[in-house]
């Protein structure tokens, strides 16, 4: 996490990590370089509640020298000359904790030339040498600080890669797994295919309470790794073959099952029971298959004394060893917050050191991307001066720029970060609208109720991130510019020149309806029903089968809130002809001459960026169709109206329809 603390300084927090499932699969998957029959490695990892807190700022000197000063939370500090490569190498090979900093600076210097910096790691509650990747946290902290101070435009994966290579410049030997601290306090699914690493965010649907335990015993990680690596890359006997299966196919199945549990089960106790059962089974399989390959280190009597402790049984649903296994550390799944507290007390009585870890229930989507850098030729030359997103729209008693209504609905749907894709002019306009307090003399001339809206604008402004796209280009290019700020999470895409209002009986906003249909696995598009005379104006979708019962507006309007009806898209086309639509885009349950069409709002998964990079298509509909073919895309009918403000006819319709209407999301929020 990075925030601006004023005076050009930034605040940073980097977590530690534990591996929930998939230990050893990172290096095992790496052997696919030599044996393609080895299955991919896969791990579910989670950032800890504890971590490193730091404040960083640029440093310039009159002499032009480049110095990095790092002050640790224990009061020790170092000063590194970024131009003295020999000294940096010597520090990187030392036994000092500052070796990690020098190693990362060396690696970063291969790709970028940065100026000086002062990094003050002013606090830390992350235990050292307890298997929580504290060294990886230091590496990510340094790389992230320099990335943000000098706007290097590294993605999360870029930060992870440089931090990983920086740490292996030191005597330490980390794995790819450790650098997941870059993702923060979330669950991440990591896949290891030879030298390739891919990640996927797993959003916990319910709060999970765990206790991480330092067993206060001893193990030899190097010996464990030596014994297990002897089975790779080619198995020598049946025991080795079983280990390949344990760290390969079996592990892939377990990780897929647990990811489903975490993302789908909304009842905290049921999720804990399923997760605990999965951990207990995983430990049993480990004991059966892996322990015989290194019994002197992996029998782990202290670990099993903890897992079999009768006092703990009423409070936990299961547990397993973590890290390299052996008598190092363990994790316990607790039934509730109270059970977590009781488990910690019992662990202390056993002479072990507990650490609380809570995986909070998370919103499935927290970020939105709103492009407002386009030329909007449909309303030119009016849009040469001001874009449709600033056109005035009246809803109820208030007249506001359209973009304000869009941002308010995003807020009402729970969005925490709004990324505006801007050019130079629109960035200045948005900064003035949302981030500059209005002059008192101006506010004195408006009604008190209206003047108070200035505070709402400033509050929205604190959620904004600007991404520059100075030359009009494709939406493909605009989205790729946002990849770093999306941070590997699902995100909303909403057009800045469209306005939507809900017609749902319960007043649920259009974006909220869309987000309710997203389960974290596949992209979801908002849809409406379109007449054949208008198919040439929109993206049009087809489905082979309709959900049962039919949702509104095709079916009965039900006030009771339930799970949204999902349509699985079978074909997508951008602005087709009537003839093409009639032949290829018919959905059986729709009346003749009507089609499913884009509502202009989407929930997209992080895989979208991979499709964007590989696609030759410039239009978003082409990219969406590529995602449909690769992993499937779902649709949900939105109960609402949408207007394209960049079209004169549509804009006038919007003004007429909304003159005496209060926004649905405001009605919903006030009840």
C-alpha positions as semicolon CSV with decimal commas, in nm:
position;residue;x (nm);y (nm);z (nm)
1;X;0,000;0,000;0,000
2;X;0,129;0,348;-0,091
3;X;-0,015;0,688;0,008
4;X;0,101;1,047;-0,025
5;X;0,195;1,195;0,313
6;X;0,257;1,551;0,193
7;X;0,581;1,742;0,135
8;X;0,651;1,505;-0,158
9;X;0,692;1,213;0,083
10;X;0,504;0,887;0,046
11;X;0,384;0,640;0,309
12;X;0,434;0,268;0,247
13;X;0,322;-0,051;0,416
14;X;0,448;-0,393;0,304
15;X;0,318;-0,710;0,468
16;X;0,481;-1,043;0,542
17;X;0,323;-1,358;0,400
18;X;0,217;-1,709;0,481
19;X;0,147;-1,989;0,236
20;X;-0,199;-2,134;0,298
21;X;-0,150;-2,418;0,049
22;X;0,114;-2,519;-0,205
23;X;0,447;-2,509;-0,017
24;X;0,742;-2,630;-0,229
25;X;0,538;-2,612;-0,550
26;X;0,722;-2,297;-0,663
27;X;1,057;-2,468;-0,706
28;X;0,891;-2,794;-0,817
29;X;0,709;-2,608;-1,096
30;X;1,041;-2,450;-1,192
31;X;1,169;-2,793;-1,297
32;X;0,931;-2,782;-1,593
33;X;1,228;-2,623;-1,771
34;X;1,380;-2,972;-1,782
35;X;1,080;-3,204;-1,763
36;X;0,756;-3,089;-1,927
37;X;0,564;-3,379;-1,768
38;X;0,591;-3,210;-1,428
39;X;0,267;-3,030;-1,343
40;X;0,263;-2,656;-1,284
41;X;0,326;-2,538;-0,931
42;X;0,043;-2,354;-0,755
43;X;0,016;-2,181;-0,419
44;X;-0,242;-1,983;-0,227
45;X;-0,063;-1,716;-0,029
46;X;-0,185;-1,445;0,202
47;X;-0,036;-1,121;0,331
48;X;-0,007;-1,096;0,709
49;X;-0,167;-0,839;0,937
50;X;0,187;-0,742;1,034
51;X;0,442;-0,566;0,817
52;X;0,690;-0,285;0,759
53;X;0,585;0,080;0,783
54;X;0,797;0,337;0,602
55;X;0,809;0,694;0,481
56;X;1,012;0,775;0,168
57;X;1,113;1,093;-0,010
58;X;1,350;1,200;-0,284
59;X;1,693;1,334;-0,191
60;X;1,902;1,562;-0,412
61;X;2,251;1,692;-0,343
62;X;2,430;1,995;-0,480
63;X;2,715;1,776;-0,602
64;X;2,476;1,565;-0,806
65;X;2,572;1,243;-0,625
66;X;2,307;0,979;-0,578
67;X;2,269;0,849;-0,224
68;X;2,013;0,614;-0,074
69;X;1,971;0,639;0,302
70;X;1,779;0,360;0,473
71;X;1,687;0,379;0,839
72;X;1,548;0,063;0,998
73;X;1,294;0,040;1,278
74;X;1,563;-0,073;1,526
75;X;1,753;0,253;1,482
76;X;2,031;0,122;1,255
77;X;2,087;0,296;0,924
78;X;2,302;0,279;0,614
79;X;2,396;0,514;0,333
80;X;2,456;0,366;-0,010
81;X;2,625;0,544;-0,299
82;X;2,420;0,446;-0,603
83;X;2,713;0,522;-0,834
84;X;2,961;0,295;-0,650
85;X;2,875;-0,047;-0,795
86;X;3,169;-0,222;-0,625
87;X;3,063;-0,102;-0,281
88;X;2,702;-0,201;-0,353
89;X;2,813;-0,553;-0,450
90;X;3,021;-0,583;-0,133
91;X;2,726;-0,476;0,083
92;X;2,492;-0,712;-0,104
93;X;2,722;-1,006;-0,022
94;X;2,750;-0,917;0,347
95;X;2,553;-1,073;0,632
96;X;2,393;-0,738;0,719
97;X;2,020;-0,680;0,675
98;X;2,124;-0,392;0,449
99;X;2,244;-0,654;0,200
100;X;1,885;-0,681;0,073
101;X;1,870;-0,307;0,008
102;X;2,201;-0,307;-0,181
103;X;2,095;-0,614;-0,382
104;X;1,771;-0,447;-0,492
105;X;1,945;-0,120;-0,580
106;X;2,192;-0,316;-0,793
107;X;1,912;-0,493;-0,977
108;X;1,707;-0,178;-1,026
109;X;2,015;-0,003;-1,163
110;X;2,031;-0,251;-1,451
111;X;1,706;-0,107;-1,588
112;X;1,663;0,246;-1,450
113;X;1,868;0,541;-1,336
114;X;1,707;0,687;-1,025
115;X;1,813;0,970;-0,802
116;X;1,873;0,961;-0,429
117;X;1,615;0,871;-0,169
118;X;1,562;0,861;0,206
119;X;1,359;0,561;0,328
120;X;1,264;0,561;0,694
121;X;1,131;0,222;0,806
122;X;0,998;0,388;1,120
123;X;0,797;0,092;1,254
124;X;0,769;-0,284;1,212
125;X;0,557;-0,549;1,379
126;X;0,668;-0,825;1,139
127;X;0,866;-1,097;1,319
128;X;1,211;-1,166;1,172
129;X;1,328;-1,516;1,073
130;X;0,991;-1,673;1,148
131;X;0,908;-1,790;0,795
132;X;0,697;-1,481;0,718
133;X;0,921;-1,351;0,436
134;X;1,053;-1,048;0,624
135;X;1,354;-1,026;0,389
136;X;1,124;-1,023;0,084
137;X;0,922;-0,747;0,252
138;X;1,235;-0,531;0,281
139;X;1,317;-0,590;-0,087
140;X;0,967;-0,502;-0,207
141;X;0,965;-0,196;0,021
142;X;1,283;-0,055;-0,138
143;X;1,177;-0,128;-0,496
144;X;0,827;0,012;-0,441
145;X;0,961;0,329;-0,279
146;X;1,189;0,404;-0,574
147;X;0,919;0,301;-0,823
148;X;0,674;0,556;-0,686
149;X;0,924;0,831;-0,606
150;X;1,062;0,829;-0,961
151;X;0,747;0,714;-1,146
152;X;0,918;0,411;-1,301
153;X;0,577;0,272;-1,399
154;X;0,657;-0,078;-1,273
155;X;0,355;-0,303;-1,235
156;X;0,317;-0,520;-0,925
157;X;0,476;-0,804;-1,119
158;X;0,762;-0,572;-1,216
159;X;0,820;-0,480;-0,851
160;X;0,809;-0,848;-0,754
161;X;1,056;-0,950;-1,024
162;X;1,316;-0,686;-0,936
163;X;1,274;-0,756;-0,564
164;X;1,321;-1,130;-0,629
165;X;1,632;-1,079;-0,841
166;X;1,757;-0,825;-0,589
167;X;1,732;-1,076;-0,305
168;X;1,918;-1,344;-0,498
169;X;2,202;-1,092;-0,538
170;X;2,257;-1,159;-0,166
171;X;2,363;-1,477;0,021
172;X;1,993;-1,535;0,093
173;X;1,811;-1,782;-0,130
174;X;1,445;-1,694;-0,164
175;X;1,177;-1,844;-0,385
176;X;0,926;-1,678;-0,613
177;X;0,665;-1,746;-0,348
178;X;0,814;-1,494;-0,105
179;X;0,767;-1,188;-0,325
180;X;0,387;-1,214;-0,302
181;X;0,421;-0,967;-0,013
182;X;0,382;-0,711;-0,293
183;X;0,009;-0,792;-0,308
184;X;-0,061;-0,683;0,050
185;X;-0,326;-0,821;0,283
186;X;-0,511;-1,031;0,027
187;X;-0,518;-1,394;-0,081
188;X;-0,335;-1,452;-0,409
189;X;-0,322;-1,762;-0,626
190;X;0,026;-1,798;-0,776
191;X;0,106;-2,038;-1,062
192;X;0,464;-2,143;-1,145
193;X;0,540;-2,276;-1,492
194;X;0,919;-2,304;-1,536
195;X;1,034;-1,940;-1,527
196;X;0,683;-1,802;-1,584
197;X;0,482;-1,667;-1,293
198;X;0,114;-1,577;-1,310
199;X;-0,107;-1,449;-1,030
200;X;-0,476;-1,418;-0,963
201;X;-0,647;-1,237;-0,678
202;X;-0,881;-1,448;-0,463
203;X;-1,142;-1,235;-0,288
204;X;-1,251;-1,386;0,043
205;X;-1,633;-1,391;0,068
206;X;-1,624;-1,437;0,446
207;X;-1,386;-1,339;0,724
208;X;-1,142;-1,617;0,812
209;X;-0,967;-1,627;1,151
210;X;-0,627;-1,796;1,170
211;X;-0,343;-1,829;1,415
212;X;0,011;-1,863;1,281
213;X;0,235;-2,049;1,527
214;X;0,611;-2,040;1,572
215;X;0,667;-2,390;1,713
216;X;0,985;-2,273;1,892
217;X;1,155;-2,595;1,784
218;X;1,421;-2,655;1,521
219;X;1,441;-2,765;1,161
220;X;1,698;-2,753;0,882
221;X;1,534;-2,598;0,576
222;X;1,840;-2,659;0,359
223;X;1,836;-3,029;0,443
224;X;1,463;-3,054;0,370
225;X;1,507;-2,887;0,033
226;X;1,808;-3,106;-0,047
227;X;1,614;-3,425;0,020
228;X;1,303;-3,323;-0,173
229;X;1,493;-3,182;-0,471
230;X;1,663;-3,521;-0,521
231;X;1,329;-3,641;-0,663
232;X;1,352;-3,383;-0,946
233;X;1,348;-3,328;-1,236
234;X;1,300;-3,699;-1,316
235;X;1,164;-3,943;-1,057
236;X;1,400;-4,227;-0,967
237;X;1,146;-4,459;-0,802
238;X;0,776;-4,483;-0,703
239;X;0,833;-4,265;-0,394
240;X;0,965;-3,983;-0,613
241;X;0,670;-4,024;-0,850
242;X;0,430;-3,983;-0,556
243;X;0,607;-3,660;-0,455
244;X;0,566;-3,528;-0,810
245;X;0,195;-3,600;-0,781
246;X;0,170;-3,444;-0,434
247;X;0,336;-3,117;-0,540
248;X;0,176;-3,129;-0,885
249;X;-0,165;-3,269;-0,975
250;X;-0,291;-3,316;-0,617
251;X;-0,178;-2,968;-0,522
252;X;-0,348;-2,809;-0,825
253;X;-0,676;-2,976;-0,729
254;X;-0,648;-2,865;-0,365
255;X;-0,568;-2,505;-0,456
256;X;-0,863;-2,490;-0,698
257;X;-1,096;-2,634;-0,431
258;X;-0,977;-2,392;-0,161
259;X;-0,997;-2,090;-0,395
260;X;-1,362;-2,183;-0,454
261;X;-1,426;-2,211;-0,081
262;X;-1,272;-1,872;-0,011
263;X;-1,445;-1,688;-0,293
264;X;-1,791;-1,851;-0,273
265;X;-1,874;-1,935;0,089
266;X;-2,018;-1,628;0,261
267;X;-2,084;-1,794;0,598
268;X;-1,771;-1,749;0,810
269;X;-1,811;-2,070;1,014
270;X;-1,888;-2,286;0,709
271;X;-1,587;-2,139;0,529
272;X;-1,367;-2,209;0,833
273;X;-1,491;-2,570;0,853
274;X;-1,423;-2,634;0,484
275;X;-1,082;-2,465;0,498
276;X;-0,980;-2,647;0,817
277;X;-1,083;-2,983;0,671
278;X;-0,878;-2,912;0,357
279;X;-0,572;-2,826;0,569
280;X;-0,602;-3,141;0,780
281;X;-0,626;-3,358;0,467
282;X;-0,330;-3,178;0,309
283;X;-0,118;-3,243;0,618
284;X;-0,214;-3,611;0,616
285;X;-0,110;-3,645;0,251
286;X;0,218;-3,468;0,326
287;X;0,289;-3,704;0,616
288;X;0,218;-4,005;0,397
289;X;0,416;-3,904;0,088
290;X;0,682;-3,645;0,173
291;X;0,792;-3,741;0,524
292;X;0,951;-4,075;0,418
293;X;1,184;-3,881;0,184
294;X;1,330;-3,680;0,475
295;X;1,212;-3,842;0,798
296;X;1,486;-3,695;1,018
297;X;1,350;-3,344;0,947
298;X;0,986;-3,392;0,850
299;X;0,841;-3,620;1,119
300;X;0,787;-3,297;1,316
301;X;0,678;-3,420;1,661
302;X;0,626;-3,065;1,789
303;X;0,400;-2,980;1,494
304;X;0,182;-3,284;1,556
305;X;0,169;-3,215;1,930
306;X;0,011;-2,882;1,839
307;X;-0,229;-3,015;1,574
308;X;-0,346;-3,297;1,803
309;X;-0,379;-3,084;2,118
310;X;-0,720;-3,172;2,273
311;X;-0,752;-2,827;2,431
312;X;-0,748;-2,666;2,088
313;X;-1,009;-2,895;1,932
314;X;-1,320;-2,697;2,043
315;X;-1,179;-2,377;1,894
316;X;-1,026;-2,481;1,561
317;X;-1,145;-2,662;1,250
318;X;-0,804;-2,784;1,136
319;X;-0,448;-2,683;1,060
320;X;-0,120;-2,777;0,898
321;X;0,247;-2,703;0,886
322;X;0,367;-2,413;0,671
323;X;0,691;-2,301;0,508
324;X;0,920;-2,592;0,434
325;X;0,721;-2,802;0,688
326;X;0,901;-2,976;0,973
327;X;0,909;-2,828;1,322
328;X;0,915;-2,467;1,206
329;X;0,573;-2,302;1,188
330;X;0,207;-2,398;1,164
331;X;-0,130;-2,241;1,095
332;X;-0,462;-2,307;1,264
333;X;-0,809;-2,220;1,129
334;X;-1,031;-2,088;1,408
335;X;-1,410;-2,099;1,430
336;X;-1,457;-1,733;1,522
337;X;-1,281;-1,422;1,651
338;X;-1,340;-1,539;2,010
339;X;-1,203;-1,884;1,923
340;X;-0,899;-1,717;1,771
341;X;-0,826;-1,536;2,099
342;X;-0,870;-1,858;2,299
343;X;-0,646;-2,055;2,060
344;X;-0,369;-1,797;2,105
345;X;-0,388;-1,839;2,483
346;X;-0,362;-2,218;2,455
347;X;-0,068;-2,196;2,212
348;X;0,121;-1,976;2,457
349;X;0,065;-2,235;2,733
350;X;0,225;-2,493;2,504
351;X;0,541;-2,282;2,502
352;X;0,494;-2,167;2,144
353;X;0,456;-1,817;1,996
354;X;0,124;-1,735;1,826
355;X;0,055;-1,460;1,573
356;X;-0,296;-1,348;1,480
357;X;-0,391;-1,347;1,111
358;X;-0,737;-1,243;0,995
359;X;-0,838;-1,263;0,630
360;X;-1,120;-1,007;0,604
361;X;-1,423;-1,053;0,385
362;X;-1,350;-0,840;0,081
363;X;-1,558;-0,660;-0,175
364;X;-1,538;-0,846;-0,506
365;X;-1,459;-0,519;-0,687
366;X;-1,295;-0,208;-0,541
367;X;-1,163;-0,023;-0,848
368;X;-1,324;0,145;-1,148
369;X;-1,172;0,271;-1,473
370;X;-1,348;0,564;-1,641
371;X;-1,202;0,679;-1,976
372;X;-1,249;1,054;-2,042
373;X;-0,964;1,125;-2,285
374;X;-1,144;1,062;-2,616
375;X;-1,228;1,314;-2,888
376;X;-1,611;1,257;-2,879
377;X;-1,664;1,343;-3,245
378;X;-2,041;1,288;-3,226
379;X;-2,089;1,628;-3,061
380;X;-1,801;1,816;-3,225
381;X;-1,727;2,113;-3,224
382;X;-1,898;2,147;-2,883
383;X;-1,664;1,879;-2,748
384;X;-1,360;2,073;-2,869
385;X;-1,412;2,289;-2,560
386;X;-1,574;2,051;-2,312
387;X;-1,634;1,676;-2,311
388;X;-1,978;1,514;-2,262
389;X;-1,872;1,409;-1,910
390;X;-1,898;1,778;-1,813
391;X;-2,235;1,839;-1,981
392;X;-2,490;1,955;-1,722
393;X;-2,757;1,702;-1,626
394;X;-3,042;1,768;-1,387
395;X;-3,156;1,490;-1,157
396;X;-3,422;1,602;-0,912
397;X;-3,331;1,946;-0,772
398;X;-2,960;1,935;-0,859
399;X;-2,780;2,022;-1,180
400;X;-2,433;1,873;-1,196
401;X;-2,177;1,770;-1,456
402;X;-2,256;1,417;-1,573
403;X;-1,926;1,285;-1,433
404;X;-2,044;1,374;-1,081
405;X;-2,346;1,148;-1,113
406;X;-2,122;0,869;-1,245
407;X;-1,880;0,903;-0,952
408;X;-2,164;0,912;-0,699
409;X;-2,304;0,585;-0,834
410;X;-1,958;0,426;-0,825
411;X;-1,928;0,531;-0,462
412;X;-2,274;0,398;-0,379
413;X;-2,171;0,061;-0,531
414;X;-1,873;0,044;-0,292
415;X;-1,593;0,146;-0,531
416;X;-1,289;0,272;-0,337
417;X;-1,062;0,387;-0,622
418;X;-1,170;0,560;-0,944
419;X;-0,911;0,571;-1,223
420;X;-0,973;0,848;-1,475
421;X;-0,798;0,802;-1,810
422;X;-0,731;1,166;-1,902
423;X;-0,548;1,393;-2,141
424;X;-0,386;1,718;-2,033
425;X;-0,707;1,920;-2,061
426;X;-0,938;1,672;-1,887
427;X;-0,688;1,616;-1,605
428;X;-0,691;1,990;-1,533
429;X;-1,071;1,996;-1,549
430;X;-1,113;1,697;-1,315
431;X;-0,853;1,830;-1,071
432;X;-1,036;2,164;-1,055
433;X;-1,376;1,998;-1,015
434;X;-1,285;1,735;-0,756
435;X;-0,966;1,843;-0,587
436;X;-0,975;2,224;-0,559
437;X;-1,190;2,393;-0,297
438;X;-1,422;2,653;-0,448
439;X;-1,365;3,022;-0,369
440;X;-1,569;3,147;-0,072
441;X;-1,696;3,437;-0,279
442;X;-1,848;3,192;-0,527
443;X;-2,009;2,972;-0,260
444;X;-2,160;3,279;-0,093
445;X;-2,365;3,330;-0,407
446;X;-2,532;2,987;-0,411
447;X;-2,786;2,822;-0,184
448;X;-2,641;2,672;0,135
449;X;-2,763;2,325;0,045
450;X;-2,593;2,346;-0,293
451;X;-2,273;2,498;-0,151
452;X;-2,228;2,200;0,081
453;X;-2,178;1,981;-0,227
454;X;-1,826;2,122;-0,256
455;X;-1,728;1,894;0,036
456;X;-1,872;1,593;-0,147
457;X;-1,666;1,679;-0,454
458;X;-1,347;1,696;-0,245
459;X;-1,431;1,363;-0,081
460;X;-1,470;1,200;-0,423
461;X;-1,145;1,365;-0,528
462;X;-0,954;1,170;-0,264
463;X;-1,051;0,848;-0,443
464;X;-0,929;0,961;-0,785
465;X;-0,621;0,844;-0,973
466;X;-0,526;1,010;-1,303
467;X;-0,369;0,808;-1,585
468;X;-0,255;1,014;-1,884
469;X;-0,337;0,926;-2,246
470;X;-0,233;1,243;-2,423
471;X;-0,317;1,139;-2,780
472;X;-0,660;1,004;-2,882
473;X;-0,616;0,631;-2,930
474;X;-0,797;0,302;-2,876
475;X;-0,963;0,184;-2,557
476;X;-0,710;-0,101;-2,569
477;X;-0,425;0,145;-2,514
478;X;-0,621;0,334;-2,246
479;X;-0,681;0,017;-2,043
480;X;-0,321;-0,101;-2,070
481;X;-0,210;0,230;-1,920
482;X;-0,422;0,148;-1,613
483;X;-0,272;-0,195;-1,543
484;X;-0,038;-0,082;-1,266
485;X;-0,308;0,110;-1,079
486;X;-0,560;-0,174;-1,110
487;X;-0,311;-0,379;-0,901
488;X;-0,408;-0,723;-1,032
489;X;-0,769;-0,698;-0,912
490;X;-1,107;-0,719;-1,086
491;X;-1,233;-0,376;-1,192
492;X;-1,533;-0,189;-1,328
493;X;-1,513;-0,031;-1,672
494;X;-1,769;0,250;-1,717
495;X;-1,773;0,499;-2,003
496;X;-1,734;0,858;-1,889
497;X;-1,977;0,992;-2,150
498;X;-2,267;0,763;-2,054
499;X;-2,530;0,823;-1,787
500;X;-2,735;0,541;-1,635
501;X;-3,030;0,538;-1,395
502;X;-3,200;0,241;-1,233
503;X;-3,559;0,125;-1,278
504;X;-3,528;-0,160;-1,026
505;X;-3,823;-0,173;-0,780
506;X;-3,587;-0,167;-0,482
507;X;-3,389;0,125;-0,624
508;X;-3,068;-0,077;-0,661
509;X;-2,824;0,114;-0,882
510;X;-2,718;-0,018;-1,222
511;X;-2,356;-0,071;-1,119
512;X;-2,462;-0,245;-0,800
513;X;-2,679;-0,485;-1,005
514;X;-2,380;-0,558;-1,226
515;X;-2,145;-0,623;-0,933
516;X;-2,393;-0,859;-0,766
517;X;-2,363;-1,084;-1,072
518;X;-1,982;-1,109;-1,047
519;X;-1,847;-1,413;-0,862
520;X;-1,478;-1,339;-0,915
521;X;-1,416;-1,596;-1,187
522;X;-1,532;-1,451;-1,522
523;X;-1,596;-1,112;-1,676
524;X;-1,955;-0,986;-1,655
525;X;-2,118;-0,741;-1,895
526;X;-2,426;-0,530;-1,829
527;X;-2,695;-0,585;-2,092
528;X;-3,018;-0,430;-2,217
529;X;-3,272;-0,534;-2,481
530;X;-3,235;-0,350;-2,812
531;X;-3,464;-0,319;-3,114
532;X;-3,338;-0,440;-3,453
533;X;-3,340;-0,083;-3,587
534;X;-3,066;0,013;-3,339
535;X;-2,829;-0,285;-3,354
536;X;-2,588;-0,086;-3,572
537;X;-2,528;0,153;-3,278
538;X;-2,407;-0,091;-3,010
539;X;-2,224;-0,408;-2,920
540;X;-2,469;-0,697;-2,957
541;X;-2,460;-1,030;-2,769
542;X;-2,616;-1,371;-2,825
543;X;-2,692;-1,654;-2,581
544;X;-2,786;-2,011;-2,668
545;X;-2,977;-2,065;-2,345
546;X;-3,161;-1,822;-2,119
547;X;-3,169;-1,838;-1,739
548;X;-3,483;-1,979;-1,578
549;X;-3,695;-1,801;-1,471
550;X;-3,646;-1,507;-1,705
551;X;-3,527;-1,197;-1,518
552;X;-3,684;-0,851;-1,548
553;X;-3,761;-0,678;-1,778
554;X;-3,831;-0,998;-1,976
555;X;-3,986;-1,180;-1,680
556;X;-4,192;-1,075;-1,375
557;X;-4,066;-0,781;-1,168
558;X;-3,975;-0,938;-0,836
559;X;-3,915;-0,710;-0,539
560;X;-3,744;-0,988;-0,340
561;X;-3,369;-0,963;-0,378
562;X;-3,204;-1,285;-0,495
563;X;-2,908;-1,402;-0,698
564;X;-2,902;-1,226;-1,038
565;X;-2,989;-1,435;-1,343
566;X;-2,672;-1,506;-1,542
567;X;-2,663;-1,533;-1,922
568;X;-2,364;-1,714;-2,074
569;X;-2,266;-1,530;-2,391
570;X;-2,215;-1,743;-2,703
571;X;-2,137;-1,466;-2,954
572;X;-2,039;-1,098;-2,952
573;X;-2,038;-0,850;-3,241
574;X;-1,975;-0,475;-3,258
575;X;-2,240;-0,266;-3,437
576;X;-2,359;-0,544;-3,668
577;X;-2,591;-0,499;-3,964
578;X;-2,954;-0,604;-3,923
579;X;-2,890;-0,894;-4,159
580;X;-2,590;-1,019;-3,962
581;X;-2,776;-0,985;-3,632
582;X;-3,075;-1,179;-3,766
583;X;-2,854;-1,463;-3,889
584;X;-2,597;-1,489;-3,608
585;X;-2,710;-1,303;-3,294
586;X;-3,059;-1,431;-3,214
587;X;-3,127;-1,532;-2,856
588;X;-3,416;-1,786;-2,858
589;X;-3,634;-1,643;-2,577
590;X;-3,636;-1,285;-2,708
591;X;-3,920;-1,151;-2,919
592;X;-3,854;-1,136;-3,290
593;X;-3,654;-0,829;-3,387
594;X;-3,500;-0,776;-3,039
595;X;-3,148;-0,848;-2,923
596;X;-2,925;-0,841;-2,616
597;X;-2,695;-0,538;-2,631
598;X;-2,425;-0,371;-2,427
599;X;-2,537;-0,149;-2,139
600;X;-2,193;0,016;-2,139
601;X;-2,080;-0,120;-1,801
602;X;-1,850;-0,416;-1,734
603;X;-1,677;-0,603;-1,453
604;X;-1,344;-0,726;-1,589
605;X;-1,095;-0,973;-1,442
606;X;-0,716;-0,917;-1,438
607;X;-0,690;-1,162;-1,731
608;X;-0,827;-0,879;-1,944
609;X;-0,481;-0,724;-1,956
610;X;-0,333;-1,045;-2,096
611;X;-0,601;-1,043;-2,367
612;X;-0,532;-0,674;-2,437
613;X;-0,162;-0,742;-2,492
614;X;-0,220;-1,039;-2,720
615;X;-0,510;-0,895;-2,920
616;X;-0,464;-0,721;-3,252
617;X;-0,812;-0,574;-3,230
618;X;-0,845;-0,209;-3,135
619;X;-1,214;-0,210;-3,044
620;X;-1,311;-0,324;-2,697
621;X;-1,581;-0,560;-2,828
622;X;-1,316;-0,760;-3,015
623;X;-1,114;-0,798;-2,696
624;X;-1,425;-0,898;-2,504
625;X;-1,499;-1,166;-2,764
626;X;-1,144;-1,297;-2,726
627;X;-1,204;-1,332;-2,350
628;X;-1,532;-1,509;-2,424
629;X;-1,354;-1,766;-2,637
630;X;-1,071;-1,818;-2,385
631;X;-1,255;-1,834;-2,052
632;X;-1,617;-1,734;-2,104
633;X;-1,803;-1,409;-2,040
634;X;-2,131;-1,375;-1,849
635;X;-2,406;-1,119;-1,894
636;X;-2,670;-0,975;-1,664
637;X;-2,978;-0,777;-1,769
638;X;-2,970;-0,437;-1,602
639;X;-3,294;-0,283;-1,486
640;X;-3,228;0,072;-1,593
641;X;-3,190;0,331;-1,866
642;X;-2,869;0,443;-2,035
643;X;-2,795;0,752;-2,243
644;X;-2,492;0,826;-2,458
645;X;-2,419;1,192;-2,384
646;X;-2,191;1,214;-2,685
647;X;-2,495;1,179;-2,910
648;X;-2,719;1,489;-2,944
649;X;-3,047;1,295;-2,973
650;X;-2,958;1,077;-2,672
651;X;-2,845;1,377;-2,465
652;X;-3,174;1,561;-2,524
653;X;-3,368;1,244;-2,430
654;X;-3,162;1,223;-2,112
655;X;-3,239;1,583;-2,016
656;X;-3,610;1,532;-2,076
657;X;-3,628;1,201;-1,890
658;X;-3,424;1,308;-1,589
659;X;-3,553;1,660;-1,525
660;X;-3,777;1,551;-1,236
661;X;-3,610;1,226;-1,135
662;X;-3,404;1,155;-0,827
663;X;-3,114;0,910;-0,881
664;X;-3,206;0,558;-0,776
665;X;-2,885;0,512;-0,581
666;X;-2,970;0,820;-0,373
667;X;-3,315;0,678;-0,295
668;X;-3,156;0,350;-0,194
669;X;-2,894;0,521;0,026
670;X;-3,155;0,734;0,207
671;X;-3,378;0,442;0,301
